[in-house]
Amino acid sequence: MRSAFSLSLLSLVSVALGLTLLPGCSLLEDNGTHLAYALERGASKLRASAQEEILVRYETLDGAAEPYYVEITPSGSSEGHWSSYLVVSGKTSGGTSYHNRFVFVPQRLYLQKDRGGPTEVILRKNADRIEVVGLR
């Protein structure tokens, strides 16, 4: 027979794991994943609009005045899949390739924010895909 403590702990772990599987609801979200979610929302908005380009405003999870950098490697083709990787530094630094599902990155992008503050990511339509073309 399991103790009440074991069942409570198991329930807590199950809820935490369940939340990490929902996009945008991760207890373990880092700056890189946070940027990927922002790119996902921006790409969806651009795809549904008549616009050719939009700016996605991104702020880290660390606070407005915290320094950080953003680096996104170019999309290559690895067996038919895009293989870009993005990293955002800071107190909650992290990286991901999740953004490959909805954006293409034609060239390496890098931006350093020594004084923190928001980053603007430029998304542009190019035929049937959405490209990340700039950081500022």
N, C-alpha and C positions, 0 to 999 in steps of 0.2 A: 504494500500500500504506500503510495506516495504521500509525502508530507504536504501540508498546506503551503509551506515556503517553496517547495519544488514546483508545485502547480502554479503559484503566483509568478515565480521567476520564468517559468516556461511560457506563461501567457504574455508577460512583458516582452520577452525576446521575440515571440511570434508577432506581436503588434509592431515592434520596431522593424523587423525584417519585412513585414508587409508594407509598411510606409516607405521603405527604401526602394520598393519595386514600382511605386507610382511616380511618374515623371513630375518633377517640381515639388515633390513631397518627401524628399530624402532627409532623414535626420543626419546623414553623413555628407551633405552637399558641401563642395569646396568651390573656390573661385573659378576653376576651370569648368566644372559642371554648370555652375551658375551662368557663365558666359554661353555655354552650349545651349542652355534652355532659352536664353535671350535670342540667340541666333535662330533657334527653332521657331519661336513666336514671330520674329521679324520676317523670316522666309515665308511663313504661312501668310502673313499679312501682305507681303509684296506679291506673292503668287496670286492672291485673290483680288488684287487691285489692278487698275489700268496704268499705274505708275511704272516707270522703268528703273527707278532707284529710290531707296529709302535709307535713312539713318537709324541705327539701333543704338539707343543710349544704354550704356552698361556701367554699373557701379559694383565694386567688389563687396563681399560680405564683411569686410574689415573696417569700414568707416571711411568717411570722405577724405580725411587728411592723411591716410596711410599710404606710403609709397608702394608701387607695384609695377610690374611689366606684363605685357601680353605678347606672346609669340605664337604664331600660327604657321605651321609648315605647309608647303604646297601639296595639293592633291595629286597623287600619282595614281597609277592604275596597278593594282595588285590583284591579278586574276579577276578582273572585272569590277573590283571594288575600289572606291576612293580611299586613300590612305593618309590623309592629313591628320596632324595631331596639334592640339592647342594646349598651351600652358599659361596660367595666370599665377604670378607669384603673390606674396603677401603673407600675412599671419595664417590665412586659410588657403594656402597655395594648393594647386592641384592641376591635373591635366586630364584630357579625355580625347577620344576620337568619335564621340557621340554625334557631333555636328556633321559628320560625313553623310548621314542619312538624308540631309536636306539642303546642304550648301556645298559648293565647289570652291576651292581656293587656288587660283591660278599661279600665285607667286608667294614667296615667304613674306610674312608681315610681322613687324616688330614695333612696339611702342613702349617707351618707359615713362612712367609718371612719378617723378621724384617727390612731388608734393601731393600725390593722390589726385582725387577728383574723377569725374566721369570720363569714360572713353566713348567716342562715337565710332561705330562700325558701319562702313558703307557697304550696303548690299545692292547688287545690280542684276537685272534680268539679262540673260544672254541665251537667246533661243529658248530651249525648254528647261534651262537650269538657272538656279540662283547662285551668284558668285559673291564671295567676300573679296572686295577690291581695295579696301583701305581701312586704316585705323587713324584716328586723330583725337 
